[in-house]
Amino acid sequence: MPMLRLVQLRDPQQGRRVAIVEENRLSLLRGVDSIYRLAQRTVEAGRGLEEFARGQTGMESLDYDEVHGGGSDWKLMPAYDHPEEPARCLVSGTGLTHKASAANRQAMHAGTKAAALTDSMKMYQWGLEGGRPPPGKIGVPPEWFYKGCGTILRAHGEPLEVPAFGEDGGEEAEVAGAYLIDKSGEPRRVGLVLGNEFSDHKMESKNYLCLAPSKLRSCAIGPEMIVGAEYEDARGVARILRAGKTVWSGKFATGERNMSHTVANLEHHHFKYAAHRRPGDAHVHFFGADAFSFGDGVELQDGDMMEIELAGFGRALRNPIRIAAKSEAFVKVSTI
């Protein structure tokens, strides 16, 4: 049976729906308005997600080309979210899991001491040495960062914003895991999604302590959720298009074969915290990037299109960049 690919989409009249991707058709599921609720019902039924989802297939279908191309009233949504309370979806990630990301950080922060290993490169080395423990064992912890809650998630076709206080915006082609915490507090991986983690690399390059605020930006996931995906060796291409022409492209490799940590180790070190195992919460956790246009000296401009493709992860994820033109406004805090 083919691997299950799901999308979330919305229509002005019908509201939210979930569909199975079947070549160029989107088969709408009956009575399912979110992948989150589909996953909850699957757990409650004690069945596998693929089997349960296929059992909800109805007679309605849509043309995927029209939806993906923006020519339909149906609009794609982020491939995973918390449908009722966006604040209960934690968006986070791990960095320095791929050699290219570590090398870029080394170049950012080494300064004149080109031969000296930065803390970033040391952390990558620790991953190489201890990030791939035997199954069921605990390896060294990776770098971890917080991006925000579910309100920062964007869908295919939606812009990623550089705020007025931001210095830059750059694509980060990655894969993220999508998770549900079940009623007993057990983390359940729902599937994997293609993502543009999107960060402010200029801010980050000033000082490695600026990494935390550089990550507090919107990000995109989708268009598809891949259920039961093999994540051993995945190859893709990221592109920057300006006025319809490619101004940069870079191949990237991800999957466990190309990483310094196993996914199981990344997941353990994220979910070992009790606060990350609250029943009913959703999580989107990025696994790290391998290619950046910023590392090649490209500065994105307002209106540029970021495009990411990854073999085995469905259709391309495209997002325009929007740069705020106004100056930063002071945020005043009043006393109650």
TATA-V507924 format. One record per helix or strand. SS is the DSSP state (alpha for helix, beta for strand). FROM is the first residue (numbers start at 1). LEN is the number of residues. If there is no record, write none. Layout:
# TATA-V507924
SS,FROM,LEN
SS,FROM,LEN
This chain:
# TATA-V507924
beta,4,8
beta,15,8
beta,25,5
alpha,35,11
alpha,49,6
beta,57,7
alpha,64,5
beta,75,2
alpha,86,3
beta,89,7
alpha,99,11
alpha,119,12
beta,143,7
alpha,150,3
beta,153,2
beta,160,3
beta,170,1
beta,173,9
beta,187,10
beta,199,1
alpha,201,6
alpha,208,7
beta,219,9
beta,234,9
beta,245,10
alpha,256,3
alpha,263,9
alpha,274,3
beta,282,5
alpha,294,3
beta,305,6
beta,317,7
